[in-house]
């Protein structure tokens, strides 16, 4: 009884510190970033800039997202669009950083810092400053998939053919133009076929199908001084004609040649080969359609945590002061359990020697019931965690690939149903850099094809810099064989960034990407919310 009372107190003392962000989101805002006249620190070459957006929470800066890298440019216009929630009643502090990313890697760790600016989201929304422009999003969340090609483009290179890429700009009400998309560059080709891409109708034309779109074709040059090939104007209304399987083409015009050359016709033709509207369902559409969040916890029981009987251990159980493992577990679990109807959560441990033979295991049930590792609610996970500590021997190494694969096996079964019924979230709590990085990368690439997300919280004060590579924000994660992740499913956060913040701040940070990951998975598979699918099926077969 006394042990149960202590466990209950620990759970309650941690849970009562949770303060959720209750302010309703007023609107969403798109932020676009452009720079002019970046100082050139390298005399031999221009910088390869990448922009990083950070937001402040409880006095600390946290990365939200980052732009693509633009090679050899001192005045980049980034095609990446940041979408952020706008709260009128909150001061939302933003920091935009510029880094020079060398061509042999995409990480920020060794990049040169070029500069930064700070402001509030309110200032950006009110002033539309030259560095960042903001626009409120309308309610239309549909996407359009477009595919372009070209033929007989002008040759701008002496010793080879042009290296063309296409830029699409939306013309705004005030006459300015916002970059919507920049294609990849097709090297040495006057008849390029660019990859198809998806863009929201909000971004493309602000939901106005007759809004002017300006399209420009360039010949890429490694020095950043790209040669202008030609341009044309269109609207999404005109593009929609390609939805019926037709191809639409435009003359690519160079106005200077049009004036100077008597027999000038065009600088090539640009062809729209595909236009497809994709209905985007929201996270709430799937939840209200019956999709359940299956929440699984994995806890690091390696020896580097320290002897749980010692007050310096990360696993030390204080009667009324939860350790960092418990704080992180409760902060994230309390949110996730609201989306799981049975509130039964599998909990696993890794890196310990377990009874009866005390062999090392990397995916043992914390309740020691391998046939039923589920615990009743987050409180049940807390109790199972504390019960198992005296029975195991902390050991090592820190291998997390087995537990990712275990959850992936369950998610794989769900994938074959082709219905939006279960989405899996794996919360991994670990105190150090993992030792099976190659196997973990392989497991994550495999899991990126499944209905699951992985949240990793770093406990303690170890150097977690190498763990950032698992978060797809820092370049594209690839398996050891070079296969890229299908989608970014990993979020890594060091707990020490939130030591002086509320648990709700941690929960908000690690769970912020999950709704989009759920939506991206099901929309990417063309899977509608369950109730909507049932409704459309019944309507299709009704007499």
N, C-alpha and C positions, 0 to 999 in steps of 0.2 A: 504493500500500500504506500509506504513512504517513497519507494522508488517511482511508482506511478505518479504520486503527487509532485515529485521533483520534476519528472518529465513534463507533466502538464504545465508546471510553472515556467519551465524553460521555453516551451512552445508558446505559451501565452505572452511571456515577456517579450519574445521576439516578434510575435504577430502584432502585438499592440503598437509596436513602433512603426508599422507599415502605414504610410500616408499616401494614398493614391492621388494622382493628378485628376481632380474632378472637374477642372474647367473645361467646358465644351469647346471643341475646336471651331473657331469662327469660320475659317475658310482655309483653303490650301493656296500656296503661293509658289510660282515657278521662278527660279533665279537663274539668270544667264550671266556668264562671266566673260569679259573681254579685257585685254590689257594693251597699253600703248607704251612704247619706248622703254622696255625693260633694259636695265643697265647690263651691258655685255661684259661679264667678268673674264671671259676667256678670249684672249686676243686672236686666237686662231679659228674660233668657230662661234656661231651663235648658240644661245641656250636652247635646250629642249624642254620647254616649260610644262608643268603639270600644276593645276590648281587644286587646293584642298580646302573644303568647307568644314569649319568646326563651329560648334555651338557650346555656350557656357551653361553649366549646371552646377549649382552649389559651389561656385568659385573656381571650377576646373573646366578645362576645354576638352571636348570629346569630338572625335572625327565623325562627321555625318556621311560624307561621301567625297569622291574626288573626280576630277575631269580626266579625259584622255590626255596623252602626251602628244604635243605638237612639235615636230622636229624643226630645228633651225628657224626659230621665230622670235623676234623681239616685240611683236605686236599681235599675239595670238587671239583668235576668236574661237572659244571652245564650243563644240557642239553639244557637250554634256549639259543637261538641264537638271538642276537640283529642285526637288519638290519638297517643301516643308510646310508643316502646320503653322498657321498664324493665329496667335491668341492676343486679342486686343488688350486684355487686362494684364498681360505679362510683358516685362521687358526681356526680349529674347536677343541675347548678345551673339553676334556672329563674328567670326574671324576667318578671313580668306588668306591663305598662304600660297606662295609660289615657290616651287622647287624645280631645279634644273636636273632632269633625269637623264643620265647617260644612256646611250643607245644599247649597251650590253645588258641592262637590267631595268626593271620597272619599279623597283622598291624605293622607298624614301630614305632608308637607313643611311645610304652612302651618297644621297643626292645633295647638291649644293642648295642652301637656302637663299632664295632671291629677294624675299621681302614679304610683308604682310600688311593687311589693313583690318581695322576693327570698326564695327558699327552695330547698330541694332536693326532688327528686322523692320521695326517701325520706320526707321530712317530710310531704309532702302525702299520700302513701300511708298513713302511720302515723297522722297526726293528723286528716285530713279537715278542714282549717282552713276558716273561715267564708267566705273569699274564693274558694277553689278546692276542688272535691270530686273525688276520684279513684275509679275503679272498674276492677278487673281485668276484661279481656274474656274471655269463654268462647271455645270453639273454633268457634262457629257464625258463619260469615262471610256467610250469606245475607242478602239485602235484601228488603224488601217495598215495593211501590209502592201508595200509597193516594191516593184522590181523594175529597174531601168537598164537599158543598153544603149549603145550608140553605133553609128556607122559612118565611115568616110570622114572622120574628124581631121582637121588641119594638122599637118606635121610640123611641130615646133622645134624639133631637135635635128641637128646637122648629121650626126653619126648614127642615129637610131630613130625609132618612131616615138611619138608623144607618149607620155605616161599619164593618162587622163584620170581625173576624179571629178565628181559632181557635187555641188553644194546647192541645197534648197533653202531659200529664205522666205519667211512670211512677212508680208508688208503690213505694218501696223497702221492704226488710225492716224497717227501723227506723221506718217510718211517714213519713219525709220524702218529698218529691216532686222528681223531676228533670225539667226541661223537655226534651222530646224534639224538638218541632217547633213553630214558629210560622208560620202561613200569612201570605201577603200580605194587606193590607187592601183590601177591595172598597168603594169609596166610594159612598155614597148608594144603598144597595141592601138590602132586607129579605129577599131571596132570593138570596144570593150563591152563585156557583160558584167555588170556590177551585182553583188549579192543583194538579195531582197532584204528589206528591213521593216521593222514595225515602229510606228510612231502614233501617239494619241492624237485624236482629232483636235483636242484642245491645243496641243503643241503645234500641229500642222497649220491650222487655220482658225483657231479660237472658236471652233464650232460653226464658223461662217463659211459655208461651202462656196460662196462667191468671192471670198477674199483673195486678193491678188497674191500669187506665189511667184517669186523670181528664182530662176534656176540658172546656175553658172557652171560652165565646164572649164577646168584648168588643166594645164600640163605641169605636172609636179616636177620641181627641181630640188635637189638635195640642199642647196644653199638657202632655201626658204623663199626665193624670189620666183614664185610660180608664174608661168606664162598664161595669159588669158587666151582662151580659144574662142569662146562665144557664150551667148546667153539667150534665154527665151522666157516669156511670161505665160502663166497658166492659172487655173483655179482648180480646186478640188472637184467642183461641179463638172469641169471638163474631164478631169482624170477618171471620174466614175464611169465614163463610157467604156473603160477597159474592164469593168466588172463582168461584162457579158462575153468575155473571152476575146474581145477585139484588142488590137494593138493601136495605140495612139502615138503619133509622132509629131515632133516639132522641129522646125528649122533652127539650128544653132547659129545665131547671128553675132558677128563682130561689127559693132556700129562704125568703127574707124574704117574697116575694109569696105563697108557699105557706101561710105562717102567717097573714099579714095579710088576704089576700083570700079571701072565701068561695067565689066561683065561679072561682077561678084554676085553669086547666088546665095551661098551660105558657107558656114565652116563645118558642115556635117549635119547629121540628123540624130536627135535623141528620141528614143522609143520607150514608151511605158508598156512593158510586157505583162504586168499583172497589177491589179488593184482589187484588194479584198478587205471588206470591213469585218472586223472581229469584235463581236459583242463581249465586253469585259464585265465579268461578274465580280462583285466585291467580296471581301472577307466575310462580312455579315450575311451576304447571300448564301454562302456555303454553310456557315454556322446555323443559320435559320433553316437551311435545307436538311439539317440533321447530321452534318459532318462533326465528328467528335475529335477532340485533341487528345491523343494518347501520349501521356507524359511519362517518361522514364528517367530515373536518376542513376548516375554512376559516380561512385565516391572513391577517391584515391586513398588507399591504405598502405602506401609505401613507407619505408622506414625514415625517409627524409622528413616526414611530418613530425617526428619526435615521439618519444614514449608517451602514450595518452595519460599515464599516471603523473607525468611531470607538468607543472603549470605552464611551462614554456612551449609545450606541444600544441600544434595546430588542432589536434583532436582532444585536447583537454576539456573535460566536462565540468564547468562551473555550475553550481546549483541554480544560480539566477542570472548568469551572464552568458548568453549563447556564443559559441565560438564562430569563426568566420564561415566554416562549412555550414553550420546551422542557419546563420544569417542569410547566406546566399540561397540555400535550399528553400527556406521559408519565403523569402522575398519573391523568388521566381515561381515557386510551386503554388503559392496562394493565388496568383493570377491565372495560371494554367488550369487549376482544378475547377474553375468556374465553367470551363468549356468541355468538361468530361462528366457525363451523367452518372457513371457508377463510382467515380472518385476513388478508384483502385489503381495504385501506381506501382509498377515494378521498380524495385530498387536493387542495384547491383554494386558490388565492390570489386576493386582490382588492385593487384600488387601485394596481396597478403598471403601468408601461409594459413590455411584454414583447416579446422578439424574435419574428420578424425585423424587423417594421416599427415596433416600439416604440409601438404604440397602447395606450391605457389599457384594461385588462380587469378585470372584477369577478367573473369565475368561470373563471380559467384553471387548467389542470392544473399542479400544482407540479412534476410530472415531465416537463412539456411534451409529454405524449402524450395529446392530446385524445380519442383513440379508446379509450384504456385508462388512466384517471387513477389506477388502483389501485396501492397500494404494499404490499409484503410485510411485514405486521406493523407495529407502532408503530415499530420500528427502521427499517423501510423509509421511513416517513413522515419520520422525523428526517433520514435521509440525503438524501431528495429535497428537503427544506426547505433543508438546508445547501448542496446542489448548486446550487439555483436562485438563491440570494442574489446571487452575483457576476454573474449573467446578466441581472438585471432592474434597472429604474430605479424606485425608490420614488417614488410620485406621489400620486394622490388622485382624487376625494374618497372618503369612507368610505361606500360603498353596500353594504348586505348583502341587500337584497331579491332581487337576481338569484340569489345562491347558495341562499337559502331556496327560491326558486321551482324551481331546478334539482333539489334534493333532493325537493321536493314532487311534481315530475313523476314521479320514480321511485316515490314512495309512492303516487301516484294509480294507477299500474299495479297495484301490489300490492293496493290497496283493491278493485279489480274482481274479484280472485280469490275474495273473500269467505271466505278462509281465514286462519288465524293463522300465516303462514309467515315474514313479514319485517316487522320494525318498525325504523324509521329514526331514528337519533339524529344530529343535526347539531351539532358542537362548533365554535363561532365564537370565535376569539381576536382581540380588537381592542384598540387602544390609545386609542380616543377615542369620543366620542359620534357616532353615525351621522348622516349628512347626508340620507339618504332616508327619514326617519321615516314619512311618509305611505305610501309604497310598502311599507315594511317592515310597518307595521300591517296593510295590506291582505293582504300575503303570509302573515302569521301567522294572520289570521282564516281565510284559505283553508286553510292547513295544519292548523288545529285540527280539520278534518273528516277528516284523513288519519292513517294509522298512523305518526306521527312526533312527535318532541320536539326542541326547540331549546335548547341550552345555550350561553350567552354568558358568556365570562370576560373581564373588563376588565383589560388588562395596563397596568402603569405607574401613575402617580399623577394621572391626569386626574380631573376632576370628573365622575363617572358618574351623578350624581343623576337626570338626565333619562332615563337608560336604565332606571331602575326601573319606568317606566310600561309597559315591554314585559312585565314580569313581572306576570301577572294577579293576584298577591296584593294589589296596590295598586289596589283597585277592579277594574272589568271592562274589559279592553282592547277597544276598538272600532275598526273600520276607519274611514277618513275619511267614509264614507257612513253610519256609525252602526251597522253590523252588529256584534254582539258575538261574541267567540270562543265556539265551541261548548264548549271545555274549555281549561283552563289548560295550555299546552304549553311555556311559556318559563320558564327559570330563569336569572337573571342574578346573577353573583357577581363582585365586584372582587377581583382577585388580591392586592392589597396587604393585604386583611383576613387573608391566610394567609401573609404573608411570613415570620413567625416560627413558623409551625406546620408540621407534617409535610405532605408532598403527599397523604398518605392523608386528612388532614382536609379538604383541598380536594375530593378525589374524593368523599368521603362527603357533603359539603355539596351539590355540584352534581348528584350522581346520586341523592340521597335520594328525589326525587319521581318518578324514571323508572319504577320498578316499578308505582306507582299509576297513572301515566299510561298505561302499557301495558294494565293491567287495565281502567281506565276506558274506553279506546277499544274493546277487544274485547267487554267485557261490554255496553257501550252499543250495540254493533252486533248483539248477540246471537250473537256468534261464539264457539263453544266451542274449547277446545284441540284440536289436530288428532287426537291419538290417541284422545281421548274421543269426538270426532265420528265417527271411523272405527268405534270399538267400538259406538256406539249405532246406526250405520247397519247394520252387519253383524248386530246383534242384531235390528233391526227387520225385516230381510229373510230371516232364517234360518228354515228350515221348522220 
